[in-house]
Amino acid sequence: MTMTPTPTIPGEPVRFVASDGVPTAAGEAHGIDLDLARTLHRDMVLARRLDHEALALQRQGELGLWLMSWGQEAAQAGSVRALRDGDHVFPSYREHVAALVRGLTPAEILAQWRGTVHGAWDPAEHRFHINSLVLGSQTLHATGYAAGIALDGTDEVVAVYFGDGAASQGDVNEAFNWAAAAALPVLFVCQNNQWAISTPTTRQMGTPVHRRAAGFGVHSRLVDGNDALAVHAVTRAAVEHVRSGAGPALVEAVTYRRAGHSTSDDPGRYRESGEDAVWAQRDPIARLRTLLEARGTDAEVFAALAAEADELAVEVRRACRALPEPDLADLFGHAYARPHAQVEADRRTFLTHRAQLAEVGP
Ligand SMILES: Cc1ncc(C[n+]2csc(CCOP(=O)(O)OP(=O)(O)O)c2C)c(N)n1
């Protein structure tokens, strides 16, 4: 049996550019920033190419797993571009678009999914923390981190990404509560992509996420998550609210996960066949391209971007295959913060066996 989610979100999301690429009255009133539109369009085109290449690499056996972000590019690029470089990002596991915009390399983004490392980048360098696969746990990590920042007295903001399904977790609700109670500098970004694997939003919430967050005292907004310019504007206003010391804010971006949940999932088992066609018409990249073309961006700009995406694709494949194989002995290195006698004994046993096997030969 398949179930199609019907829109359950009361209140109109903020929208600046309609699905057909034409600015809305709200967009015209706010003003359409063409430089920003070009930047976000480029972000999204490159990120989608990374996504498609990574999916292909998984199918070729080069990655163990990949979680596709196809369709969610505006929700991520628009929101992450509204932050300052000095702000912090706590991702879930699907934020490859945000990661790429933040300057992480394809190798850093892919390594965990190739299984060569547990965490491939330095969170301090990019202010982009490691992926969290335990649903919603990152919202508490971010809230705790923000508590530390509040003690330091800086004006940095901690942004944390999570999904509609994760919002059903106790962790997320605890994070809302503590962030609001202590007026912590947290920006919650909920990508409501309509599905939590095979569970549609209609089956797991009586009240939408932004309303629940508001009930905890979190300043909350709803935005069309496939409209990069609206996401950027709404997030920027939310970030200003947080940075001013007024407490946490939440942006619920209504979007759609166009691919499967992961490379281990077959959405054809639970979705209506026509569903993607509906969301294809709301595609975030096509929408901005239509707008840019209508406002006079030359065809050469798009051709140059296509060439840049081709170069990125080559780099993604090269970087993936060049990732160094991990040393199995590393397994013993990440269990405890301080050396542990039993783990050290296990490591020695492993090294002894490995040396013996090497002497025997293949
Ligand atoms: C605590 C916990 N429970 C269950 C899971 C299994 N699980 C992984 S992804 C997922 C659905 C998450 O949906 P959502 O939060 O909407 O994010 P999306 O994957 O759609 O981006 C579930 C149930 C998990 N990883 N962690």
The ligand as an SDF file (V2000), in Angstrom:
LIG
                    3D

 26 27  0  0  0  0  0  0  0  0999 V2000
   17.3930    7.4680   17.3920 C   0  0  0  0  0  0  0  0  0  0  0  0
   17.1960    6.8730   16.0320 C   0  0  0  0  0  0  0  0  0  0  0  0
   16.0610    6.2030   15.7520 N   0  0  0  0  0  0  0  0  0  0  0  0
   15.8730    5.6590   14.5320 C   0  0  0  0  0  0  0  0  0  0  0  0
   16.8320    5.7750   13.5610 C   0  0  0  0  0  0  0  0  0  0  0  0
   16.6190    5.1490   12.1880 C   0  0  0  0  0  0  0  0  0  0  0  0
   16.3690    6.1780   11.1890 N   0  0  0  0  0  0  0  0  0  0  0  0
   17.3760    6.6580   10.4310 C   0  0  0  0  0  0  0  0  0  0  0  0
   16.8740    7.8690    9.4010 S   0  0  0  0  0  0  0  0  0  0  0  0
   15.2840    7.7760    9.9570 C   0  0  0  0  0  0  0  0  0  0  0  0
   14.2350    8.7270    9.4100 C   0  0  0  0  0  0  0  0  0  0  0  0
   14.5950   10.1640    9.6370 C   0  0  0  0  0  0  0  0  0  0  0  0
   13.6980   11.0230    8.9960 O   0  0  0  0  0  0  0  0  0  0  0  0
   13.8580   12.5820    9.0750 P   0  0  0  0  0  0  0  0  0  0  0  0
   14.2400   13.0000   10.4380 O   0  0  0  0  0  0  0  0  0  0  0  0
   12.6280   13.1770    8.5180 O   0  0  0  0  0  0  0  0  0  0  0  0
   15.1200   12.9210    8.1750 O   0  0  0  0  0  0  0  0  0  0  0  0
   15.4060   12.5450    6.6510 P   0  0  0  0  0  0  0  0  0  0  0  0
   16.0950   11.2090    6.6520 O   0  0  0  0  0  0  0  0  0  0  0  0
   14.1050   12.5420    5.9330 O   0  0  0  0  0  0  0  0  0  0  0  0
   16.3350   13.5940    6.1620 O   0  0  0  0  0  0  0  0  0  0  0  0
   15.1630    6.7830   10.9350 C   0  0  0  0  0  0  0  0  0  0  0  0
   13.8950    6.4300   11.6070 C   0  0  0  0  0  0  0  0  0  0  0  0
   18.0170    6.4800   13.9020 C   0  0  0  0  0  0  0  0  0  0  0  0
   19.0030    6.6530   13.0110 N   0  0  0  0  0  0  0  0  0  0  0  0
   18.1640    7.0230   15.1190 N   0  0  0  0  0  0  0  0  0  0  0  0
  1  2  1  0
  2  3  1  0
  2 26  2  0
  3  4  2  0
  4  5  1  0
  5  6  1  0
  5 24  2  0
  6  7  1  0
  7  8  2  0
  7 22  1  0
  8  9  1  0
  9 10  1  0
 10 11  1  0
 10 22  2  0
 11 12  1  0
 12 13  1  0
 13 14  1  0
 14 15  2  0
 14 16  1  0
 14 17  1  0
 17 18  1  0
 18 19  2  0
 18 20  1  0
 18 21  1  0
 22 23  1  0
 24 25  1  0
 24 26  1  0
M  CHG  1   7   1
M  END
$$$$
